[in-house]
């Protein structure tokens, strides 16, 4: 299966790319944000991102480490590749 791997910390997606991903995301937009220790350290509120694509993009442009991964994009559609079995089904 042909694919490109993009190391988001070295080549973070720009605003336009994130907006395209969000538009085609089959998962809830808030799931694109990692709610990890960094999220807590920044004192962010998970509720602020529920159903709010603009807020998600704004946050991820500034805090690329909070991008949920793996993120799989095929054409105009995108999914969060968790659990990993979703990836094969999506690319299938």
C-alpha positions in Angstrom: 0.0 0.0 0.0 1.6 3.3 -1.1 1.6 6.1 1.4 3.5 9.1 2.6 4.5 9.5 6.2 4.7 13.1 7.4 6.6 13.8 10.6 4.3 16.5 11.9 6.8 17.9 14.4 9.4 18.4 11.6 6.8 19.4 8.9 3.8 20.7 10.8 0.7 21.2 8.7 -0.2 24.8 8.0 -3.6 26.4 8.6 -4.9 25.6 5.1 -3.9 21.9 5.4 -5.5 21.6 8.9 -8.7 23.3 7.6 -8.8 20.7 4.8 -8.2 17.8 7.2 -10.9 19.1 9.6 -13.4 19.4 6.7 -12.9 15.8 5.7 -12.5 14.3 9.1 -14.9 11.4 9.7 -14.3 11.6 13.5 -15.6 14.4 15.8 -13.4 17.4 15.3 -12.5 17.6 19.0 -10.8 14.2 18.7 -8.1 15.8 16.6 -6.7 17.4 19.8 -4.7 15.2 22.2 -5.9 15.7 25.7 -2.5 14.8 27.3 -0.3 16.3 30.0 0.6 19.2 27.7 -3.0 20.0 27.1 -3.5 20.1 30.9 -0.4 22.1 31.5 -1.7 24.7 29.1 -4.9 24.8 31.2 -7.1 24.2 28.2 -10.7 23.2 28.4 -11.7 20.2 26.3 -15.3 21.6 26.0 -14.0 24.6 24.0 -13.2 22.3 21.1 -16.3 20.2 20.9 -17.9 20.8 17.5 -15.7 23.8 17.0 -13.4 23.3 13.9 -12.1 26.9 14.0 -10.9 26.6 17.6 -9.3 23.2 16.8 -7.4 24.6 13.9 -6.4 27.7 15.8 -5.0 25.6 18.6 -3.2 23.1 16.4 -1.5 25.8 14.4 0.0 27.1 17.6 0.5 23.8 19.4 1.5 21.2 16.8 2.4 18.6 19.5 -1.4 18.4 20.4 -2.3 16.9 17.0 -3.7 13.5 17.5 -1.9 10.7 15.7 -1.8 8.8 13.6 -3.8 10.9 11.3 -4.6 9.2 8.0 -5.7 11.2 5.0 -7.0 9.7 1.7 -8.2 12.1 -0.9 -10.6 14.5 0.8 -11.3 12.3 3.7 -9.4 11.8 7.0 -9.6 9.7 10.1 -7.7 9.3 13.3 -6.0 5.9 13.1 -7.0 4.6 16.5 -7.5 1.8 16.9 -5.0 0.8 14.3 -7.4 -1.6 12.6 -9.3 1.5 11.3 -6.4 2.4 9.1 -6.6 -0.8 6.9 -10.4 -0.4 6.6 -10.1 3.3 5.7 -7.3 2.7 3.1 -8.9 -0.6 1.9 
